[in-house]
Structure formats: C-alpha cells, structure tokens
Amino acid sequence: MTANSRFAYVGTYTGGGSAGIYAFSAASTPDDWTLVGTNDKIVNPSFLSLHPNASFFYAVSEVEAVGNQRGGEIVAFAIDPGSGLLRAINRRSTRGTYPCHLCIHPSGKWAFTANYGDGTVSVFNLESDGAIGELTAFVQHPSSKSKHPRQEGPHAHQVLSDPAGKYVFVTDLGLDTIYGYQLDGLGSLVQISEVELPAAVGPRHLVFNPEGEFGYVLNELKGSIAAFKYEASAGTLSHIQTLSILSPSIVAENLSGEIEVHPNGAFLYVTNRGQDNLAVVAIDAATGYLKLVCHRSTGKCPRHFTIDAAGDVLYVANQNSGNISAFRIDSRFARLGEPRIVADVPDPACIVLTEPSR
C-alpha cells in the first residue's frame, strides 16, 4: 500500500439490492470516505477478515448451499495497494451452512469459519499468494437440548484465535457453550475445554483485552457480558463476572450484536440491536471487572462496528438504516462524539479497515 493509503471495506447482505462488498478510500479524517468500487461476485458477504500482511482479504458467503453443494463459501481477495480495489483469488466450500464469521490466524497460515446453520467449524490452510488451500479440519458441535427458538440446534457464531495463536475458541449460541481447541501444525483442532454458560444467554462473540489476560463474551440473547480470567499457558477461561449492558429506560426486544475492546484496554463497547445503542463499559485493569458507563444512540440495528488502530474513531454498520456512522472517541473518558454518516450502504453487516503504511 502507498504511504497514505487507507481503505474501508463493508460486507453486506445482498437480498435487498446490495452490491456485495463495498470498497472505500478512507483518509485520516473520519468523515472522508469515497466509494472506489464494489464486488458483486459473492452472495451475502456478511463477515470480512484482513490477512495480517494487509495484502489479502477474506469474506464468507453466508448461504445454505452453492448450486447443488451444501455449505457456504469462503472467498479470498487480493487488495490493490493503490486503489484499494479487490481482485478475487479463489473460493472454497465451508461444508457447513450459513457461515457467519471467520478469522485469520496471527501467523497468516490458517483461516477459520464458524458455520452458524449447522454448528460446525472449518479450517483451511492459506497459501503464500493468499489463496485458500485445502480444508484441514471440520468440527461438528453436538445437538441442543434447549427449548429456546434460537437454540433448536448448535449455532457456531464465532471462531477466534487467542492473542498468542496457540488456542482457538468457538462461541456456540445454540448450545450456550464456549469451546476451546488447540491448533496443531497440520491445521487440526483438538478440543481442550468446554465452558458452559447459563441457559438461553446465547454467547455470540468473544474478545480479549490487549494484554491477553481477560476475555469478554457478549451474550446476544440476554444482553449481557460474561467476563473471564484467561490463563494463556493452558488456554482456559475462568468466569469472574456477568454484567447487563441494556438500558433500563428503553423497552424493546433486543439482540446484542458486537463487542470490541478499545486499543488502550481501558474500555469496551457493545452494540444493542433493538435498543439501537452503543453501551460503553469501563474495564478495571487489575481485576478485569466491568462497569457500565453510559449508552449512546446509533442508527437502526447496529450489527457490527470497528475502531481504528489509533483508537480515535468508532465506525458502526447500521443494518436497517443502511448506513455507516462514525463517532469520535475521547479515549480518556470513553466519551463518544455526535455520530456522522460517512457512507450509505444497503444492509451493512461488517466493516474492516486497513491502516496507512508507516
């Protein structure tokens, strides 16, 4: 990438007229997004992930089947360093249905997908040219015993490597369980732990603090965060606290959406879909305990958000409003400025930023 290049990519649901993945040139100021192109060769690119070298880019196609083959897809792209446009490299079947999340291993050697529809996890090796290689592992989670309508079966909602790249965690919304795996050199997953949460909380996404000492799980169905002490040497999570992140003054059916820790490690943010707000939560550096600070209104159905590397701006994908809004962050107090719409995008589901070369 050129010295001043910075790009933003927005994945969408394509059933309502979206053009797939939207690529923007995003200058250093938060309000300066310019559309440079779209890629409509992928259906429902609902989650995106950047390769550690920032030259390649990956997206899931969240569908039940492609043609006559059951399962969604993972698609690889190369990023043009000058324009930010995407060039498709190749695609592979995930074998699991409705993949809704993917991550790239910190080494850049592996890609993982969480397949929501049937509660499975897929692992692929990645080639040096960014291409997706062969499937190296495929894990099926067990059946569900819950009577909750969203938990009629297993629903893997996220797959995430720990900061050291030694262990892999999967949050299963359908089973109220966090599964821990060890990744071997051949790309296989060996289960090492299983953390059961209270019934019908629906764990959606897990994040670690920058030091890798604590993990925080967003419970979609309950509107809460489960805080854990993380033992990095053994890959184990020990529960220390559960905190509601709902506003008591708003009466609305709610599904919490995304969670992310600020780069300074002092705060985390959560989106609530239904209450349509961002919850701002303070983190105690010594204990990992959480304290709800405030809420900030967003657009309708804030599905996903991301924070730039400097920690200065938070961008929200408002799925039902059809736009991306930007909030300036005062990192000393976690205060968020007034939102400003930086782009109109139909059914936005995920945002990924690249950073300028240094």
Sequence and secondary structure as in RCSB ss.txt:
>XXXX:A:sequence
MTANSRFAYVGTYTGGGSAGIYAFSAASTPDDWTLVGTNDKIVNPSFLSLHPNASFFYAVSEVEAVGNQRGGEIV
AFAIDPGSGLLRAINRRSTRGTYPCHLCIHPSGKWAFTANYGDGTVSVFNLESDGAIGELTAFVQHPSSKSKHPR
QEGPHAHQVLSDPAGKYVFVTDLGLDTIYGYQLDGLGSLVQISEVELPAAVGPRHLVFNPEGEFGYVLNELKGSI
AAFKYEASAGTLSHIQTLSILSPSIVAENLSGEIEVHPNGAFLYVTNRGQDNLAVVAIDAATGYLKLVCHRSTGK
CPRHFTIDAAGDVLYVANQNSGNISAFRIDSRFARLGEPRIVADVPDPACIVLTEPSR
>XXXX:A:secstr
  TT  EEEEEE GGGS  SEEEEEE SSTT EEEEEEE SSS    EEE TTSSEEEEEE  SEETTEES EEE
EEEE TTT  EEEEEEEE SSSSEEEEEE TTSSEEEEEETTTTEEEEEEE TTS EEEEEEEEE       STT
 SS  EEEEEE TTSSEEEEEETTTTEEEEEEE TTS EEEEEEEE  TT  EEEEEE TTSSEEEEEETTTTEE
EEEEEETTTTEEEEEEEEE   TT     EEEEEEE TTSSEEEEEEETTTEEEEEEE TTT  EEEEEEEE SS
SEEEEEE TTS EEEEEETTTTEEEEEEEETTTTEE   EEEEE SSEEEEEE     
